[in-house]
Amino acid sequence: MKITKYAKFITIIIIAVSLSACSNIKKEASYPTRDGRSPSDKIIYSDQKKDTIWGEGETLASRFFGKNKEDAQGGSGIGVNSFLWRASLDTISFMPVNSADPFGGVIITDWYEDPDVSGERFKMNIYIMDRQLRSDGVKVSVFKQKLDKNGSWRDAKVATDTNLKIENTILTRARELKVAQQAAK
């Protein structure tokens, strides 16, 4: 029986792959980091600050569960400023909330139709951008729809200052909450 050169080549490849798969030797890759230590070093020094993707000294737990020095500024237990979070929920309490993510700082409402104004409805997305109470720490997007003659909802233009007015209302309420908390201490 004559074996072609391609069949020999394929046989050798199969044998090589089979033998390499049987090996029990596991070699751990060890690449030096910026500070000269390899990732396999198990010793972590308590005075060593860790640079992470969230910033110097922060970990996943501190980022999402507020376990760092910024807790005193209103970040207790959630990933964003608690005053801005509560003020946002207070401000839109008349609207149905579709989803609220306290770790990511996103509040999305469902469509709200004012009973006094028929044929018009609104929806809001609120983004809390910071763990500190700052004027640029909250961003609001307002969407508006109007009911047309066919009974379907069509997007409509929102007044340019509507987003800013709601942001300012949230910031004012957040300041009130912070002052009330400080007065209670």
Phi and psi restraints in degrees (value plus and minus 20) as a CYANA .aco file:
   2 LYS   PHI    -118.1   -78.1
   2 LYS   PSI     104.5   144.5
   3 ILE   PHI    -120.7   -80.7
   3 ILE   PSI     109.1   149.1
   4 THR   PHI     -95.5   -55.5
   4 THR   PSI     143.3   183.3
   5 LYS   PHI     -88.1   -48.1
   5 LYS   PSI     -47.7    -7.7
   6 TYR   PHI     -89.8   -49.8
   6 TYR   PSI     -57.4   -17.4
   7 ALA   PHI     -86.1   -46.1
   7 ALA   PSI     -59.8   -19.8
   8 LYS   PHI     -82.4   -42.4
   8 LYS   PSI     -63.4   -23.4
   9 PHE   PHI     -82.3   -42.3
   9 PHE   PSI     -66.5   -26.5
  10 ILE   PHI     -84.7   -44.7
  10 ILE   PSI     -59.4   -19.4
  11 THR   PHI     -82.7   -42.7
  11 THR   PSI     -63.0   -23.0
  12 ILE   PHI     -84.7   -44.7
  12 ILE   PSI     -61.5   -21.5
  13 ILE   PHI     -82.6   -42.6
  13 ILE   PSI     -65.2   -25.2
  14 ILE   PHI     -82.4   -42.4
  14 ILE   PSI     -62.9   -22.9
  15 ILE   PHI     -84.5   -44.5
  15 ILE   PSI     -62.3   -22.3
  16 ALA   PHI     -84.3   -44.3
  16 ALA   PSI     -63.3   -23.3
  17 VAL   PHI     -85.8   -45.8
  17 VAL   PSI     -61.4   -21.4
  18 SER   PHI     -82.8   -42.8
  18 SER   PSI     -63.7   -23.7
  19 LEU   PHI     -87.5   -47.5
  19 LEU   PSI     -58.4   -18.4
  20 SER   PHI     -90.2   -50.2
  20 SER   PSI     -49.3    -9.3
  21 ALA   PHI     -92.2   -52.2
  21 ALA   PSI     -44.5    -4.5
  22 CYS   PHI    -100.4   -60.4
  22 CYS   PSI     -31.1     8.9
  23 SER   PHI     -88.4   -48.4
  23 SER   PSI     115.0   155.0
  24 ASN   PHI    -115.6   -75.6
  24 ASN   PSI     -22.3    17.7
  25 ILE   PHI     -98.1   -58.1
  25 ILE   PSI     101.4   141.4
  26 LYS   PHI    -133.0   -93.0
  26 LYS   PSI      98.2   138.2
  27 LYS   PHI    -122.5   -82.5
  27 LYS   PSI     102.5   142.5
  28 GLU   PHI    -106.8   -66.8
  28 GLU   PSI     108.3   148.3
  29 ALA   PHI     -90.5   -50.5
  29 ALA   PSI     117.7   157.7
  30 SER   PHI    -153.8  -113.8
  30 SER   PSI      86.7   126.7
  31 TYR   PHI    -134.1   -94.1
  31 TYR   PSI     114.7   154.7
  32 PRO   PHI     -88.3   -48.3
  32 PRO   PSI     124.9   164.9
  33 THR   PHI    -114.9   -74.9
  33 THR   PSI    -194.7  -154.7
  34 ARG   PHI     -80.6   -40.6
  34 ARG   PSI     -53.7   -13.7
  35 ASP   PHI    -110.1   -70.1
  35 ASP   PSI     -12.0    28.0
  36 GLY   PHI      71.2   111.2
  36 GLY   PSI     -31.1     8.9
  37 ARG   PHI    -106.7   -66.7
  37 ARG   PSI     131.9   171.9
  38 SER   PHI    -110.9   -70.9
  38 SER   PSI     134.3   174.3
  39 PRO   PHI     -81.9   -41.9
  39 PRO   PSI     -40.1    -0.1
  40 SER   PHI     -97.8   -57.8
  40 SER   PSI     -30.2     9.8
  41 ASP   PHI     -84.2   -44.2
  41 ASP   PSI     103.2   143.2
  42 LYS   PHI    -109.2   -69.2
  42 LYS   PSI     -29.9    10.1
  43 ILE   PHI    -104.0   -64.0
  43 ILE   PSI     104.4   144.4
  44 ILE   PHI    -140.2  -100.2
  44 ILE   PSI     101.0   141.0
  45 TYR   PHI    -102.5   -62.5
  45 TYR   PSI     119.0   159.0
  46 SER   PHI     -86.9   -46.9
  46 SER   PSI     -47.3    -7.3
  47 ASP   PHI    -108.2   -68.2
  47 ASP   PSI     -21.2    18.8
  48 GLN   PHI    -102.9   -62.9
  48 GLN   PSI     104.1   144.1
  49 LYS   PHI    -105.5   -65.5
  49 LYS   PSI     117.1   157.1
  50 LYS   PHI    -119.9   -79.9
  50 LYS   PSI     110.8   150.8
  51 ASP   PHI    -109.8   -69.8
  51 ASP   PSI     102.1   142.1
  52 THR   PHI    -143.8  -103.8
  52 THR   PSI     158.3   198.3
  53 ILE   PHI     -89.1   -49.1
  53 ILE   PSI     -35.2     4.8
  54 TRP   PHI    -115.5   -75.5
  54 TRP   PSI     -21.8    18.2
  55 GLY   PHI     100.9   140.9
  55 GLY   PSI     150.8   190.8
  56 GLU   PHI     -85.3   -45.3
  56 GLU   PSI     107.7   147.7
  57 GLY   PHI      61.8   101.8
  57 GLY   PSI     -25.0    15.0
  58 GLU   PHI    -115.6   -75.6
  58 GLU   PSI     127.7   167.7
  59 THR   PHI    -141.8  -101.8
  59 THR   PSI     157.2   197.2
  60 LEU   PHI     -80.6   -40.6
  60 LEU   PSI     -63.4   -23.4
  61 ALA   PHI     -85.1   -45.1
  61 ALA   PSI     -62.4   -22.4
  62 SER   PHI     -89.8   -49.8
  62 SER   PSI     -51.1   -11.1
  63 ARG   PHI     -90.0   -50.0
  63 ARG   PSI     -63.0   -23.0
  64 PHE   PHI    -118.0   -78.0
  64 PHE   PSI     -41.9    -1.9
  65 PHE   PHI    -135.3   -95.3
  65 PHE   PSI     -10.4    29.6
  66 GLY   PHI      45.2    85.2
  66 GLY   PSI      19.2    59.2
  67 LYS   PHI    -121.0   -81.0
  67 LYS   PSI      40.2    80.2
  68 ASN   PHI    -169.3  -129.3
  68 ASN   PSI    -193.0  -153.0
  69 LYS   PHI     -88.9   -48.9
  69 LYS   PSI     -31.5     8.5
  70 GLU   PHI    -100.3   -60.3
  70 GLU   PSI     -24.2    15.8
  71 ASP   PHI     -78.6   -38.6
  71 ASP   PSI     -53.7   -13.7
  72 ALA   PHI     -86.7   -46.7
  72 ALA   PSI     -35.2     4.8
  73 GLN   PHI    -120.0   -80.0
  73 GLN   PSI      -2.3    37.7
  74 GLY   PHI      82.4   122.4
  74 GLY   PSI      -0.6    39.4
  75 GLY   PHI    -123.7   -83.7
  75 GLY   PSI       7.3    47.3
  76 SER   PHI     -90.9   -50.9
  76 SER   PSI      95.1   135.1
  77 GLY   PHI      60.6   100.6
  77 GLY   PSI     -33.0     7.0
  78 ILE   PHI    -146.0  -106.0
  78 ILE   PSI     145.1   185.1
  79 GLY   PHI    -100.5   -60.5
  79 GLY   PSI     -22.1    17.9
  80 VAL   PHI    -152.2  -112.2
  80 VAL   PSI     156.6   196.6
  81 ASN   PHI     -84.6   -44.6
  81 ASN   PSI     104.5   144.5
  82 SER   PHI     -88.4   -48.4
  82 SER   PSI     -51.0   -11.0
  83 PHE   PHI     -87.8   -47.8
  83 PHE   PSI     -64.0   -24.0
  84 LEU   PHI     -85.1   -45.1
  84 LEU   PSI     -57.8   -17.8
  85 TRP   PHI     -83.0   -43.0
  85 TRP   PSI     -71.5   -31.5
  86 ARG   PHI     -86.0   -46.0
  86 ARG   PSI     -58.4   -18.4
  87 ALA   PHI     -85.0   -45.0
  87 ALA   PSI     -57.9   -17.9
  88 SER   PHI     -83.9   -43.9
  88 SER   PSI     -65.6   -25.6
  89 LEU   PHI     -85.5   -45.5
  89 LEU   PSI     -57.6   -17.6
  90 ASP   PHI     -84.1   -44.1
  90 ASP   PSI     -62.5   -22.5
  91 THR   PHI     -85.9   -45.9
  91 THR   PSI     -56.9   -16.9
  92 ILE   PHI    -124.0   -84.0
  92 ILE   PSI       2.1    42.1
  93 SER   PHI     -82.0   -42.0
  93 SER   PSI     -40.3    -0.3
  94 PHE   PHI     -99.6   -59.6
  94 PHE   PSI     -32.2     7.8
  95 MET   PHI    -121.9   -81.9
  95 MET   PSI     128.7   168.7
  96 PRO   PHI     -93.5   -53.5
  96 PRO   PSI     111.6   151.6
  97 VAL   PHI    -110.1   -70.1
  97 VAL   PSI     104.8   144.8
  98 ASN   PHI    -103.1   -63.1
  98 ASN   PSI     -65.5   -25.5
  99 SER   PHI    -172.8  -132.8
  99 SER   PSI     128.6   168.6
 100 ALA   PHI    -160.8  -120.8
 100 ALA   PSI     101.6   141.6
 101 ASP   PHI    -137.5   -97.5
 101 ASP   PSI      77.6   117.6
 102 PRO   PHI     -89.7   -49.7
 102 PRO   PSI     -39.5     0.5
 103 PHE   PHI    -102.3   -62.3
 103 PHE   PSI     -55.4   -15.4
 104 GLY   PHI    -113.1   -73.1
 104 GLY   PSI     -35.7     4.3
 105 GLY   PHI      57.0    97.0
 105 GLY   PSI      16.3    56.3
 106 VAL   PHI    -141.5  -101.5
 106 VAL   PSI     109.1   149.1
 107 ILE   PHI    -143.1  -103.1
 107 ILE   PSI     105.4   145.4
 108 ILE   PHI    -142.6  -102.6
 108 ILE   PSI     103.8   143.8
 109 THR   PHI    -112.4   -72.4
 109 THR   PSI     144.1   184.1
 110 ASP   PHI    -110.3   -70.3
 110 ASP   PSI     152.9   192.9
 111 TRP   PHI     -84.9   -44.9
 111 TRP   PSI     116.8   156.8
 112 TYR   PHI    -142.7  -102.7
 112 TYR   PSI     106.0   146.0
 113 GLU   PHI    -130.7   -90.7
 113 GLU   PSI      99.7   139.7
 114 ASP   PHI     -87.9   -47.9
 114 ASP   PSI     107.7   147.7
 115 PRO   PHI     -85.0   -45.0
 115 PRO   PSI     -43.7    -3.7
 116 ASP   PHI    -100.6   -60.6
 116 ASP   PSI     -42.5    -2.5
 117 VAL   PHI    -141.5  -101.5
 117 VAL   PSI      85.7   125.7
 118 SER   PHI    -106.2   -66.2
 118 SER   PSI     131.5   171.5
 119 GLY   PHI      60.8   100.8
 119 GLY   PSI      -2.3    37.7
 120 GLU   PHI    -164.0  -124.0
 120 GLU   PSI     115.1   155.1
 121 ARG   PHI    -161.6  -121.6
 121 ARG   PSI     136.8   176.8
 122 PHE   PHI    -150.2  -110.2
 122 PHE   PSI     135.0   175.0
 123 LYS   PHI    -163.0  -123.0
 123 LYS   PSI     126.1   166.1
 124 MET   PHI    -151.2  -111.2
 124 MET   PSI     125.3   165.3
 125 ASN   PHI    -138.5   -98.5
 125 ASN   PSI     106.6   146.6
 126 ILE   PHI    -138.2   -98.2
 126 ILE   PSI     108.8   148.8
 127 TYR   PHI    -138.5   -98.5
 127 TYR   PSI     101.0   141.0
 128 ILE   PHI    -116.6   -76.6
 128 ILE   PSI      97.2   137.2
 129 MET   PHI    -114.9   -74.9
 129 MET   PSI     -31.0     9.0
 130 ASP   PHI    -164.5  -124.5
 130 ASP   PSI     141.1   181.1
 131 ARG   PHI    -110.8   -70.8
 131 ARG   PSI     -24.1    15.9
 132 GLN   PHI    -129.6   -89.6
 132 GLN   PSI     135.0   175.0
 133 LEU   PHI    -101.5   -61.5
 133 LEU   PSI      78.2   118.2
 134 ARG   PHI    -152.5  -112.5
 134 ARG   PSI     138.6   178.6
 135 SER   PHI     -87.3   -47.3
 135 SER   PSI     -46.2    -6.2
 136 ASP   PHI    -119.3   -79.3
 136 ASP   PSI      -0.5    39.5
 137 GLY   PHI    -106.0   -66.0
 137 GLY   PSI     -24.2    15.8
 138 VAL   PHI    -157.0  -117.0
 138 VAL   PSI     120.1   160.1
 139 LYS   PHI    -152.6  -112.6
 139 LYS   PSI     113.9   153.9
 140 VAL   PHI    -140.9  -100.9
 140 VAL   PSI     115.7   155.7
 141 SER   PHI    -140.2  -100.2
 141 SER   PSI     102.9   142.9
 142 VAL   PHI    -130.3   -90.3
 142 VAL   PSI     115.9   155.9
 143 PHE   PHI    -141.0  -101.0
 143 PHE   PSI     122.9   162.9
 144 LYS   PHI    -150.4  -110.4
 144 LYS   PSI     122.6   162.6
 145 GLN   PHI    -155.1  -115.1
 145 GLN   PSI     128.1   168.1
 146 LYS   PHI    -141.2  -101.2
 146 LYS   PSI     128.3   168.3
 147 LEU   PHI    -104.6   -64.6
 147 LEU   PSI     104.7   144.7
 148 ASP   PHI    -112.5   -72.5
 148 ASP   PSI    -198.0  -158.0
 149 LYS   PHI     -83.0   -43.0
 149 LYS   PSI     -48.3    -8.3
 150 ASN   PHI    -102.5   -62.5
 150 ASN   PSI     -23.4    16.6
 151 GLY   PHI      67.1   107.1
 151 GLY   PSI      -6.6    33.4
 152 SER   PHI    -130.0   -90.0
 152 SER   PSI     133.0   173.0
 153 TRP   PHI    -106.6   -66.6
 153 TRP   PSI     113.9   153.9
 154 ARG   PHI    -141.2  -101.2
 154 ARG   PSI     119.9   159.9
 155 ASP   PHI     -82.1   -42.1
 155 ASP   PSI     121.2   161.2
 156 ALA   PHI    -149.4  -109.4
 156 ALA   PSI     140.5   180.5
 157 LYS   PHI     -97.5   -57.5
 157 LYS   PSI     116.7   156.7
 158 VAL   PHI    -117.4   -77.4
 158 VAL   PSI     121.9   161.9
 159 ALA   PHI     -75.7   -35.7
 159 ALA   PSI     121.1   161.1
 160 THR   PHI     -82.0   -42.0
 160 THR   PSI     -49.7    -9.7
 161 ASP   PHI    -113.5   -73.5
 161 ASP   PSI     -19.0    21.0
 162 THR   PHI     -82.2   -42.2
 162 THR   PSI     -67.5   -27.5
 163 ASN   PHI     -78.4   -38.4
 163 ASN   PSI     -65.2   -25.2
 164 LEU   PHI     -84.7   -44.7
 164 LEU   PSI     -60.0   -20.0
 165 LYS   PHI     -83.1   -43.1
 165 LYS   PSI     -61.1   -21.1
 166 ILE   PHI     -89.7   -49.7
 166 ILE   PSI     -60.0   -20.0
 167 GLU   PHI     -78.9   -38.9
 167 GLU   PSI     -64.6   -24.6
 168 ASN   PHI     -85.1   -45.1
 168 ASN   PSI     -57.1   -17.1
 169 THR   PHI     -83.4   -43.4
 169 THR   PSI     -62.5   -22.5
 170 ILE   PHI     -83.3   -43.3
 170 ILE   PSI     -65.5   -25.5
 171 LEU   PHI     -82.5   -42.5
 171 LEU   PSI     -60.8   -20.8
 172 THR   PHI     -83.0   -43.0
 172 THR   PSI     -64.6   -24.6
 173 ARG   PHI     -84.7   -44.7
 173 ARG   PSI     -58.7   -18.7
 174 ALA   PHI     -83.5   -43.5
 174 ALA   PSI     -60.7   -20.7
 175 ARG   PHI     -83.7   -43.7
 175 ARG   PSI     -61.0   -21.0
 176 GLU   PHI     -81.5   -41.5
 176 GLU   PSI     -62.3   -22.3
 177 LEU   PHI     -83.5   -43.5
 177 LEU   PSI     -60.8   -20.8
 178 LYS   PHI     -87.3   -47.3
 178 LYS   PSI     -62.7   -22.7
 179 VAL   PHI     -83.6   -43.6
 179 VAL   PSI     -61.5   -21.5
 180 ALA   PHI     -84.4   -44.4
 180 ALA   PSI     -58.3   -18.3
 181 GLN   PHI     -88.1   -48.1
 181 GLN   PSI     -61.0   -21.0
 182 GLN   PHI     -88.3   -48.3
 182 GLN   PSI     -53.7   -13.7
 183 ALA   PHI     -91.0   -51.0
 183 ALA   PSI     -49.1    -9.1
 184 ALA   PHI     -94.9   -54.9
 184 ALA   PSI     -37.8     2.2
